[in-house]
């Protein structure tokens, strides 16, 4: 079975994957918003999504392999990677499965996510502004208007992602203080 979904919230995506598993569908693959599921026992797995700290520093492939091995030593299984993201699952019968158990590591994770959203969002703002100026200059047609609307929508998605991630960061910081 395949499902198409686009998430910009790691926690919502994780919840959805775990809900699908509760209904007897285990995620097997992911590619550009297309999730492939296989039948499983309801609740057989617990899924976690991560944006590892080492990814993007030094030798990407080697660091990613080391990180995957580290997580697999906990009894988890690496399902797939998508750019900066890694998806893992662990059999629910093997106990709890958390990648980040302390507030400091959670804080670092959400700061990495926010940083990614800011970088990609700024790039998208640049592209959208450039295309808007070209549209104004060349008096584009209806197709250009539709494409610009999509680009503005993408910018808004990244702004919402940045705001939501900032709220999560503030919430974690409050937990650390109290």
HUWO-V418329 format. One record per backbone hydrogen bond with DSSP energy under -1.0 kcal/mol. CO is the residue of the C=O (numbers start at 0). NH is the residue of the N-H. If there is no record, write none. Layout:
<<CO & NH> <CO & NH>>
This chain:
<<0 & 36> <2 & 34> <8 & 12> <9 & 13> <10 & 14> <11 & 15> <12 & 16> <13 & 17> <14 & 18> <15 & 19> <16 & 20> <17 & 21> <18 & 22> <19 & 24> <20 & 23> <20 & 42> <23 & 39> <25 & 37> <28 & 35> <30 & 33> <32 & 4> <33 & 30> <34 & 2> <35 & 27> <35 & 28> <37 & 25> <40 & 43> <43 & 91> <45 & 89> <47 & 87> <49 & 85> <53 & 56> <57 & 59> <58 & 62> <59 & 63> <60 & 64> <61 & 65> <62 & 66> <63 & 67> <64 & 68> <65 & 69> <66 & 70> <67 & 71> <68 & 72> <70 & 73> <70 & 75> <71 & 74> <76 & 88> <79 & 86> <81 & 84> <84 & 81> <85 & 49> <86 & 78> <86 & 79> <87 & 47> <88 & 76> <89 & 45> <90 & 93> <91 & 94> <101 & 105> <102 & 106> <103 & 107> <104 & 108> <105 & 109> <106 & 110> <107 & 111> <108 & 112> <109 & 113> <110 & 114> <111 & 115> <112 & 116> <113 & 117> <114 & 118> <115 & 119> <116 & 120> <117 & 121> <118 & 122> <119 & 123> <120 & 124> <121 & 125> <122 & 126> <123 & 127> <124 & 128> <125 & 129> <126 & 130> <127 & 131> <128 & 132> <129 & 133> <130 & 134> <131 & 135> <132 & 136> <133 & 137> <134 & 138> <134 & 139> <140 & 144> <141 & 145> <142 & 146> <143 & 147> <144 & 148> <145 & 149> <146 & 150> <147 & 151> <148 & 152> <149 & 153> <150 & 154> <151 & 155> <152 & 156> <153 & 157> <154 & 158> <155 & 159> <156 & 160> <157 & 161> <158 & 162> <159 & 163> <160 & 164> <161 & 165> <162 & 166> <163 & 167> <164 & 168> <165 & 169> <166 & 170> <167 & 171> <168 & 172> <169 & 173> <170 & 174> <171 & 175> <172 & 176> <173 & 177>>
